[in-house]
């Protein structure tokens, strides 16, 4: 299972808090809606990153007798909470932008530009830091979307500040705020959809049900596969359970087949936890044979 190191998220949290303070001060001093709205957005992301840090620590706790898969889904819950924060910030930006269109106010372009440029540079660095750990970690990916939204907001404000300085156009401030809100909304949909898929125990996109079943049937000795389930625990940990129909085989042969299935699933689909119940089409009365028949209760279950 791949986890981002908490050392990645902690400096991201501190730097994001710094950006929020600088942008808020700059937004209030320059009377820029876009900069002030982005500062509020960043401030909410400070809370979101704090949740992400806490979730990382929880996800590393070992399994217990009650939480037998551990606490990896704390990351999923944190991702959903982050999506909720982003949604609230997006609504705020839209409402304030509409108000500003009704009552335009020309911000101080130079001050607006300096604060936004600072935010853009810092958020770019934070994004590069988190990107290395975001591939297999939904929680860090959600945090990265926060940071990307911050960088996009800061970039939009930089553009708006240039327009304000050059053309003295007050309308660009709320217009760019609405643009940032739209981009953030796209990120919300993505994170919530992925988190919901994990909670609903959907098959991962890279491990579609039919593809996994076909790969298992390629293993020598496997006749068929049924009752197949593939789902994600969290943090890139994927799980499989299935009933596998075999030709008549000795127990030692079944164990070899299980190892081959495990290797196939790990190599092709990154599925690291495999639980298989073996069955056979027919068998003689032989304790060495792995089978299940209605007339003879010979069953063998192997878990990996």
C-alpha positions in Angstrom: 0.0 0.0 0.0 1.4 3.4 -1.0 1.0 6.3 1.4 2.3 9.8 1.2 4.7 10.6 4.0 3.2 12.9 6.6 6.4 15.0 6.1 5.0 15.9 2.7 1.7 17.2 4.1 3.0 19.0 7.1 5.1 21.6 5.2 2.2 21.9 2.7 -0.1 22.8 5.6 2.3 25.4 7.0 3.0 27.0 3.6 -0.7 27.1 2.7 -1.5 28.9 6.0 1.2 31.4 5.1 -0.4 32.0 1.6 -3.8 32.4 3.2 -2.5 35.2 5.6 -0.7 37.0 2.8 -3.6 36.9 0.3 -6.2 37.9 2.9 -4.1 40.9 4.0 -3.5 41.8 0.3 -7.2 41.3 -0.6 -8.4 43.5 2.2 -5.8 46.2 1.6 -6.4 46.3 -2.2 -10.2 45.8 -2.1 -9.9 42.9 -4.5 -12.8 40.4 -4.4 -10.8 37.8 -6.4 -7.9 37.9 -4.0 -10.0 38.0 -0.9 -12.2 35.1 -2.2 -9.0 33.1 -3.0 -7.7 33.8 0.5 -10.8 32.4 2.0 -10.5 29.4 -0.3 -6.9 28.9 0.8 -7.9 29.3 4.5 -10.5 26.5 4.1 -7.8 24.4 2.4 -5.7 24.9 5.6 -8.4 23.1 7.4 -8.6 20.5 4.7 -4.9 19.8 4.8 -5.1 19.6 8.5 -7.7 16.8 8.1 -5.4 15.2 5.5 -2.5 15.1 8.0 -4.8 13.6 10.7 -6.1 11.0 8.2 -2.6 10.0 7.2 -1.7 9.3 10.8 -5.0 7.3 11.3 -4.5 5.3 8.2 -1.1 4.0 9.5 -2.7 2.5 12.6 -2.5 -1.3 12.6 -5.6 -3.4 12.2 -7.6 -4.4 15.3 -10.0 -7.1 16.1 -12.8 -4.8 15.1 -11.3 -2.9 12.3 -9.8 -5.9 10.6 -8.7 -4.1 7.5 -7.1 -1.3 9.5 -7.9 2.4 9.2 -7.1 3.1 5.5 -10.6 4.4 4.8 -10.0 7.4 7.1 -8.4 8.8 4.0 -11.6 8.4 2.1 -13.7 10.1 4.8 -11.2 12.9 4.8 -11.4 13.2 1.0 -15.2 13.6 1.3 -14.8 16.2 4.0 -12.4 18.1 1.8 -15.0 18.0 -1.0 -17.6 19.5 1.3 -15.2 22.3 2.3 -14.5 23.1 -1.3 -18.2 23.1 -2.2 -18.9 25.7 0.6 -16.0 27.9 -0.6 -17.2 27.7 -4.2 -20.7 28.9 -3.2 -19.1 31.8 -1.3 -17.1 32.8 -4.4 -20.1 32.7 -6.7 -22.3 34.8 -4.4 -19.7 37.4 -3.8 -18.9 37.6 -7.5 -22.5 38.3 -8.3 -22.6 41.0 -5.7 -19.5 42.6 -7.1 -20.9 42.6 -10.7 -23.8 44.6 -9.3 -21.5 47.1 -7.5 -18.1 47.2 -9.3 -15.1 48.4 -7.4 -11.7 48.9 -8.9 -9.0 47.2 -6.7 -5.5 48.4 -6.2 -3.8 46.5 -9.0 -0.2 46.6 -7.8 -0.9 45.3 -4.3 -3.2 42.7 -5.8 -0.6 41.5 -8.2 2.1 41.2 -5.6 0.1 39.1 -3.2 -1.3 36.9 -6.0 2.1 36.3 -7.4 3.4 35.2 -4.0 0.5 32.7 -3.7 1.0 31.4 -7.2 4.7 30.7 -6.6 4.2 29.1 -3.2 1.3 26.9 -4.3 3.3 25.8 -7.3 6.0 24.5 -4.9 3.4 22.8 -2.7 1.8 21.1 -5.7 5.2 19.7 -6.9 5.8 18.4 -3.4 2.4 16.6 -3.2 2.3 15.3 -6.8 5.0 12.7 -6.1 2.7 11.0 -3.6 -0.7 11.6 -5.1 -0.9 8.7 -7.6 -2.0 5.9 -5.2 -3.5 8.0 -2.4 -7.0 9.4 -2.7 -6.5 11.6 0.3 -3.3 13.2 -1.0 -4.9 13.5 -4.4 -7.8 15.5 -2.8 -5.3 17.7 -1.0 -3.4 18.2 -4.3 -6.7 19.3 -6.0 -7.0 21.9 -3.2 -3.5 23.2 -3.9 -4.1 23.2 -7.6 -7.3 25.2 -7.1 -5.2 27.6 -5.0 -2.6 28.0 -7.7 -5.3 28.4 -10.3 -7.0 31.1 -8.2 -3.7 32.9 -7.7 -2.9 32.7 -11.4 -6.3 34.1 -12.3 -5.8 37.0 -9.8 -2.4 37.7 -11.3 -4.1 38.0 -14.7 -6.8 40.2 -13.3 -4.3 42.4 -11.6 -2.5 43.0 -14.8 -5.8 43.9 -16.5 -6.7 46.2 -13.7 -3.3 48.0 -13.9 -3.3 48.3 -17.7 -7.0 48.8 -18.6 -8.5 49.8 -15.2 -11.3 47.3 -15.8 -13.2 46.5 -12.5 -15.3 43.8 -14.1 -12.3 41.4 -14.5 -12.1 40.8 -10.7 -15.5 39.1 -10.3 -15.3 37.4 -13.7 -12.1 35.6 -12.8 -13.6 34.7 -9.5 -16.4 32.8 -11.3 -13.9 31.1 -13.5 -12.0 29.8 -10.5 -15.3 28.6 -8.9 -16.1 26.6 -12.0 -12.6 24.9 -12.0 -12.9 24.1 -8.3 -16.4 22.5 -8.9 -14.9 20.1 -11.5 -12.4 19.0 -8.9 -15.1 18.5 -6.3 -17.0 16.2 -8.6 -13.9 14.1 -9.3 -12.9 13.7 -5.6 -16.4 12.9 -4.4 -17.0 10.4 -7.2 -13.8 8.5 -6.4 -14.4 8.5 -2.7 -18.0 7.3 -3.2 -16.7 4.5 -5.4 -14.5 3.3 -2.6 -17.3 3.5 0.0 -19.7 1.6 -2.4 -16.9 -1.0 -2.9 -16.9 -0.5 -6.7 -14.3 -2.3 -8.7 -11.3 0.0 -9.3 -11.1 1.5 -12.8 -7.9 -0.3 -13.6 -9.3 -3.7 -12.4 -12.6 -4.2 -14.2 -14.6 -7.3 -13.2 -14.4 -9.0 -16.6 -10.7 -8.3 -17.1 -9.8 -9.7 -13.7 -12.0 -12.8 -14.3 -10.3 -13.4 -17.7 -6.9 -13.0 -16.2 -7.7 -15.6 -13.4 -9.0 -18.0 -16.0 -5.6 -17.8 -17.8 -3.9 -19.5 -14.9 -3.2 -23.2 -15.6 -5.6 -25.5 -13.8 -8.4 -22.9 -13.4 -11.6 -24.0 -15.2 -13.8 -21.1 -14.2 -14.3 -18.2 -11.8 -17.6 -17.1 -10.1 -18.7 -15.0 -7.1 -15.8 -12.6 -8.0 -15.6 -9.4 -6.0 -12.9 -6.7 -6.4 -12.9 -3.5 -4.3 -10.6 -0.9 -2.7 -9.9 -0.5 1.0 -8.2 2.9 0.6 -4.8 4.3 0.0 -4.3 2.2 -3.1 -5.0 -1.2 -1.3 -7.1 -3.4 -3.6 -8.8 -6.6 -2.4 -10.2 -9.7 -4.3 -12.4 -12.6 -3.3 -13.7 -15.3 -5.6 -14.8 -19.0 -6.0 -12.4 -20.7 -8.4 -13.4 -23.9 -10.1 -10.6 -26.4 -10.7 -10.1 -29.6 -12.5 -9.4 -32.4 -9.9 -6.2 -31.6 -8.2 -4.2 -32.4 -5.1 -4.1 -29.9 -2.3 -0.4 -29.2 -3.1 -1.4 -28.4 -6.7 -4.2 -26.1 -5.5 -1.7 -24.2 -3.3 0.5 -23.7 -6.4 -2.5 -22.4 -8.4 -3.3 -20.0 -5.6 0.3 -18.6 -5.7 0.0 -18.1 -9.5 -3.3 -16.3 -9.1 -1.8 -14.0 -6.5 1.2 -13.2 -8.7 -1.1 -12.5 -11.7 -3.4 -10.2 -9.7 -0.5 -8.3 -8.2 1.4 -7.9 -11.5 -1.5 -6.9 -13.7 -4.0 -5.2 -11.3 -2.0 -4.2 -8.2 -4.3 -6.4 -6.1 -2.4 -7.4 -3.0 -5.0 -9.2 -0.9 -6.5 -12.3 -2.5 -8.9 -14.7 -0.9 -10.0 -17.7 -2.9 -12.3 -20.6 -2.3 -11.5 -23.6 -4.5 -14.1 -25.9 -6.0 -14.0 -28.8 -8.5 -16.3 -30.1 -11.1 -16.1 -33.8 -10.0 -13.8 -35.9 -7.9 -13.3 -39.4 -6.6 -13.5 -40.2 -2.9 -9.9 -39.1 -2.1 -8.9 -36.9 0.9 -6.1 -35.5 -1.2 -8.6 -34.0 -3.7 -9.9 -30.5 -3.6 -13.6 -30.5 -4.4 -17.1 -29.6 -3.4 -20.1 -31.8 -4.2 -23.6 -31.9 -2.9 -23.1 -35.6 -2.0 -19.7 -35.2 -0.4 -18.7 -32.2 1.7 -15.1 -32.0 0.5 -14.2 -28.3 0.4 -11.0 -26.4 0.8 -10.6 -22.7 1.3 -7.3 -20.9 1.0 -6.8 -17.3 1.9 -3.9 -15.1 0.7 
